[in-house]
Amino acid sequence: MIFSVFYDLSDFMNIKKSAINFFKDLNMGSADIPYLLVLLVFSICLIAYIIDFNINLGIYCSDVFVYLLNSLNYYGINLGYNSTMFLSPVICFLTSILFRLGMFDQRAIFFVTGIFAIFGFIGMYVILKIRFVPILALTGSILFSSFSLNLLWLANGTLDIPAVSISIWVVIFTIIAVNKNSKFYILAIPLFVVGFFTRYTVGFILPLIIVYYLFNKNLFHSADLLFFNKMEFKSNVKSYFRSEEFKHMISGILLAIVLLAFIVFSINNSGSDLTFLSQSSDAISGSKGDVSDNAYTTDTFFYINNFLSFLFAQQVIFNSNIPVLEGIGFLSYVILFILIFGILLLFRNLHNLCVDNHKFNMSNDGKFNLYENSKKIFNNKLLFILLVISLILSVLSFKLNSIISISFLLICGLILSSLFKNKYEYAFENSKFNSFNFHIFLMFSLWFLMYFSFFTFIGIKVNRYIITALPAFVYFVILSLEYVSLFLNNFISYGDVKSIKKEVNGSISDDNIVFDNGSSDKTKTIKNRFSSLNIISVISIFLIILCIISAFSFTSMVDDNISIKSPQLIADYLINYDSNYSSKQVAVYNSRFYDWLLKMNTIPLIDEKIDYLESSNITYFISNNPFDLKNYTQIHRENDLYLYKHI
């Protein structure tokens, strides 16, 4: 059992106790059970509903046919698609297991990607629960699951939702490993490898979790020790190498290497290669992608211009079987209002904290300023200069290479973390300024900016690519919702926001979610009134209801494009028309579709090569254009598709 690996030997015979300890490390307790049950029921119902819808609609992403053919290869039927076996071996292998269990159609990959979605929705709750109360964590998870962009690509065989689901759990395990129980490195690092071979964009999570790890090590202070106190530096290094954290990290790395070797061996053994490495090198070198790709666009602000539609759209139309989210739903404007208002309140609160911190340091002659009396190169002034330089370089390099720009962005994060530790953290703790977890805030900021910057830079833009940035976006929405709720609570309680600001210094407690300036009767009054009014719960429940209604009504705004199902229907007709079709030659306009639908090797034939058909012995020809053929007669038509038979 996984719990036995993580806890003391005495727990080997007590699975219940091990499970309780495991969930405690995840910051889960009995109070979370009702929320998790609601989320689980909602997720299962939503996935079942969407899978049924996708079965009726058909496969509208051609990549899914490749994954299905790869799954056939794992199942034992090789149709010659060895060269694509590097594409998501994780999803394809799991799909092949369902093939063996009797689910031998597209439902298998819908089911697999749907399970990953549920995994991600629960992960969204867990990661938000690190910072927020359960009702806000539930709101965030349901909000994430109800975005139009997520619903459009949910449980339909594409890899974006599974990839982001794994990314969420990699970050969760990393946060726990760094802050609470280092044994979680044994889960986080191998899971990253699994995510990477689910979809390669998960690779961006690696620098993010490394930077989060360095947040908690105060990198620049260690650099100062290297220059001015080598004895202490060496002592710290030796102590770290002997620590349990280092042992668990090495264990995780070794397990990841074994897993990596196994996956790479299976890819090579299938006759494929690691083509994605050359694709990755192109991205690192600053390539914007192939201009001949149908998804290539010169619209740099594609994701910004369409972002509100990605949240809650009014309609889904298909442009050459490519789904497009159109219009901006009412809920998008609600989310935008909450985000803007909440961020303004957040910055006001941060300003108050900084002012009070300055007064605190002045009243204590700066003695609480961390490392104030130690020798150092990286003092606050130099760190601030480095921050400005890194930020400028990040902006200037964006047009040249997104990877360089992101690297400078990560450096900015490290500098901000160190500045916070040096200048604010110690004073805040001693003044009981329980604001928010700055490192979590910084990590989510980098998460969003990294993915948004990278996909904005490349020329090939597909709406589903930006799904990877949505968990971070949800964090800021929920953070804003918390601030807005508390603002409304105080406004209702006092009716005068200015008087509140004078009497109570705005600072949010992670434990109680109240305004807190130490020990004050006024604070207790606010806490009591907040408990009675429970503004956060009221707003959250209202938002949850709207999101659930929006999620289950999503299918009603999808354009009923009958051409999507046409390949399946015409293939079914051929199967029923000729039970021995597989022993004959079948030419098609797109072999990717029909190799899967007919479970055989078809012959790709484009319109320009139609003369070859007349002189061949090909029995059947499926075309997406009508032809007047001498040696063939049309035996069936399915919308814009035509089935011809040799005379």
WOQUI-V299051 format. One line per field, one symbol per residue. ss: DSSP state (H for helix, E for strand, L for the rest). phi: phi as a letter, one per 40 degrees, with the letter a starting at -180 (. if undefined). A space follows every 50 residues. Layout:
ss: ???
phi: ???
This chain:
ss: LHHHHHLLHHHLLLHHHHHHHHHHHLLLLHHHHHHHHHHHHHHHHHHHHH HHHHHHHLLLLLHHHHHHHHHHHHHLLLLLLHHHLLLLHHHHHHHHHHHH LLLLLLHHHHHHHHHHHHHHHHHHHHHHHLLLLHHHHHHHHHHHHHLHHH HHLLLLLLLHHHHHHHHHHHHHHHHHHHHLLHHHHHHHHHHHHHHHLLLH HHHHHHHHHHHHHHHLLLHHHHHHHHHHLHHHHHHHHHHHHLLHHHHHHH HHHHHHHHHHHHHHHHHHHLLLLLHHHHHHHHHHLLLLLLLLLLLELLLL LHHHHHHHHHHLLLEEEEELLEEEEELLLHHHHHHHHHHHHHHHHHHHHH HHHHHHHHHHHHHLLLLLLLLLLLLLLLLHHHHHHHHHHHHHHHHHLLLL LHHHHHHHHHHHHHHHHHHHHHHHHHHHHHLLLLLLLHHHHHHHHHHHHH HHHHHHHLLELLHHHHHHHHHHHHHHHHHHHHHHHHHHHHHHHHLLHHHH HHHLLLLELLLLLLELLLLLHHHHHHHHHHHHHLHHHHHHHHHHHHHHHH HHLHHHHELLLLHHHHHHHHHHHHHHHLLLHHHLLEEELLHHHHHHHHLL LLEELLHHHHHHHHLLLLLEEEELLLLLLLLEEEEEEELLEEEEEEL
phi: .cccccbddccdcbccccccccccccgbbcccddcccccccdcccccccc ccccccchcbbcdcccccccccccchbcbgcccbcccfccccccccccdc chccacdcccccccccccdccccccccccdbbcdccccdccccdcbddcc ccbcfbgccccdccccddcccdccdcccbbaccccccccccccdccccac ccdccdccccccccdcbfdccccccccbacccccccccccccccdccccc ccccccccccccccccccccgcbcdcccccccccchcchcccccccaccd cdcccbcccccaccabbbbfgccbcbgbcdcccccccdcccccccccccc cccccccccccccbfgccccgccccacccccccccccccccccccccccc accccccccccdccccccccccbbdccccccgcccbccccdcccccdccc ccccccccccbbdcdcdcccdcccdccccccccccccccccccbgacccc cccbccaccccbfbcabhbacccccccccccccfddcccccccccccccc ccbdccbcdccccccddccccccccccbcbdccbcbcacacdccccccfa ccbcacdcbccccccbbccbbbbbbcbbbccbbcbabbfcbbbbbcc
